[in-house]
Amino acid sequence: MRTLRETGSSSEADTLDADRSDLGPTATARTLLEAYYLQDEREGCLLLGKPQEAAAAGARALDRMATTYEVEFPHVDRRRARRAGESFMRALFVQDEIENWELLRREARSDLGDVLVSDPSASYGSNPAADVRWGLVKTYLREACERTGIDERYAERQTEFWLLHGQLDEYWEELALEAHEYKLRAMVEDPPNEVVERTGARFVDGVRIHDGWSHRNESNDLREAIELVAEYYREVFGLRSNE
């Protein structure tokens, strides 16, 4: 199995400014949501057989998630935090390819294959739940954990959450909450239980909003989620100021 090429990674290109680690809650929320929006755009361009557009969206998604991780983990070396964010986004790229593999294989010309994380010549079986690439998803998430100090159990729970969410299994919410708590406890030292519950609920609500994006108008899609995610970061940043 091939790994994603490093060309255009956020640590080497598309640097926006020197003060991104000082982003406030609303700007951080927008950066995170743009990362997910661009991830979806990459997926859509792959399905339409548009490799250049997919590559561009993927590079920007990597940058936005790298920036988000910088803000979420200010106590971590900037380069390590950015690479953790990139690893997280690459895990999402693989998840997208697993869920759409039969369609992607039909479009997997040589130029499109250069953009994929997966090997376009492989079948990987007909059952997405048993796809061996979930192991690669976990590997990327473990890289994110290792670089930021997140409990490695996060990689397992986050992968299970994504797998069940793709299958419309309602148990995904419980796994999402468990994964979120592991990450939150790496972002903030000893958060109170009520904060874990509130931020976890906002996280799940954000996933539901993401599921409803039409991708016809970016501003309209992001508008509903901005305040929800900004409130999430206000609470997290507020806890840091009290540490």
Disulfide bonds with the S-S distance in Angstrom:
none
